[in-house]
């Protein structure tokens, strides 16, 4: 059975699935799992949301964060999961395995950032969806993945991209080498202009202000961007606007500062779903109630 047949069969019925996936067009030596949820109301014309987990590699939990929105709006949720065993460390997940151990640039087809668009193409080939483009949401390490994906890949497969609370950012500059900037990996002015023109949604929890901890990147390049994730989000937007101004073009990014919320993947998933599919921020009282939770990476 081909993989598209496997996809079609697995997603023919409502509910959760865990679908083993080998990225034959990328790096087939590193397996993934697609944690999916299809509500009963889903049709091939319904939106598809590709969700990227944080450093805990908990794609099943991130899929589940989106189930209430999926049931409400008929969304298909697909959470590609990059296990610690197959993708150990930040270099192989957050940083897309762009660079080999010796610092050379790996073949572009093998970069992790190509996976989401390939997964969506397979969903289309399998007849699961007729949508032309998908939504992408990534939180924490998944937010690092998401904005670097947009920085390095064509965006044709995505009608919307949102990143929540990345620990640090690849700055939109060709004057710093990747992953601090975009130099040294075969990108140029055209890719930078494409990045600045995309309506990237940056979600920043206003309580994501811890200045130390095992999940907060603390290398010099990250610390230069601000003392905590909330400050680093503001710094990234300012950097994008500055680069756009130098070129006489617009920076189409949007920063939404989310009150009451810290480093919480569940809450940020709900915020993204509300902005995308209800056209509004959740009520302040609701955000305050979510802010009492323990959070989720």
HUWOCOR-V328340 format. One record per run of one state. SS is the DSSP state (~ for helix, > for strand, _ for the rest). FROM is the first residue (numbers start at 1). LEN is the number of residues. If there is no record, write none. Layout:
# HUWOCOR-V328340
((SS;FROM;LEN) (SS;FROM;LEN))
This chain:
# HUWOCOR-V328340
((_;1;2) (~;3;8) (_;11;4) (>;15;7) (_;22;10) (>;32;7) (_;39;9) (>;48;5) (_;53;6) (~;59;7) (_;66;1) (~;67;7) (_;74;2) (>;76;6) (_;82;7) (~;89;4) (_;93;6) (>;99;1) (_;100;5) (>;105;1) (_;106;2) (~;108;3) (_;111;1) (~;112;14) (_;126;8) (>;134;6) (_;140;1) (~;141;12) (_;153;5) (>;158;7) (_;165;12) (>;177;1) (_;178;5) (>;183;1) (_;184;5) (~;189;9) (_;198;3) (>;201;5) (_;206;14) (~;220;4) (_;224;5) (~;229;19) (_;248;6) (>;254;5) (_;259;5) (>;264;1) (~;265;13) (_;278;6) (~;284;7) (_;291;5) (>;296;1) (_;297;1))
